[in-house]
Amino acid sequence: MQREAFYAPFEVKFADNGTPGAFEGYGAVFGNIDAYGDVIQKGAFKDTLKDWNKTKKLPPMLVQHGGWMMTDMDALPIGMWDGMSEDETGLYVKGRLINLDTERGKTIHGAMKEGALDGMSIGYRAKEFSLGTKPDEPRRTLKKIDLMEVSVVTFPANGKARVSSVKNAGMVKTIRDFEELLRDAGFSAADAKRIASTGFKAAHRDDGDLSELADALKRNASILKN
C-alpha cells in the first residue's frame, strides 16, 4: 500500500507542566475534508492504535514527514509521543519535543514559537475506504488506516491545520523571553512590551522563572488592557 499524508485541523498547545517542550492536541479531526478530498471517519484509528500498543511504542513524531526519508537528518524524530487515543473529535495526541539544547531542536522549537512552522499532518496507509459517487461527496471516506507518523509541517494542504500557540520550553530569563510569554498569553505586542518594560526587573527572581506571573497577568488580562 502506498504511503499517504492527511492534513486536518490540528490545534496544539504547549503545556506548562514542568516538562520542557510538552504539548497536546489533535493530530486529525473526524469529518474534515482535506485538500485531496479525503475525510477520516470516526473509528478509523481504532485498530492501528491497538497494533501500536502491542509493540509498546507509538508512531514517530517527525518534521515534514521525515522529508519522505530524503536524508538521515530529516528522518530523525523531533520528539516523543507519550499518548494517542481516539475521542469524539479525532486523534488526540500528547507528547514532547526532544533535544531542545541542540541547534536542530532550537531551530524547530523557535520556528514553531514564531509561527513559521505551524502546520500539522499525519502519514498513513489507507486500509479500508469508500469512494464518493457524487460531486459534493468526499473523494474517499477513510474507514480504517494504518497510522505511520504525525508530523509538524510548513505547508499543510488544509489551511486550518495550524499550530495555535507555543510556550517557552525553559525558564524565562530575559526581558525578551518575558515579552514572548506575555504574547503567548494573549497580549498584543505593544501591551507585552509595555508590561515587560515596567515589571520584568521588579518581578525577576533568582531562578528566572516568571511563568506564574505570566499566568496571573493572563487571568487579569481584561483589567490590564483597559
Buried (B, 14 or more C-beta within 10 A) or exposed (E): EEBBBBBBBBBBBBBBEEBBBBBBBBBBBBEBBBEBEBBBBBEBBEBBBEEBEEEEEBBBBBBBBBBEEEEEEBBBBBBBBEEBEBEEBBBBBBBBBBBBEEEEBEEBBBBBBEEEBBBBBBBBEBBEBEEBEEEEBBEBBBBBBBBBBBBBBEEBBBEBBBBEBBBBBEEBBEBEBBBBBBBBBEBEEEBBBBBBEEBBEEBBEEEEBBBEBBEEBBEEBEEEEE
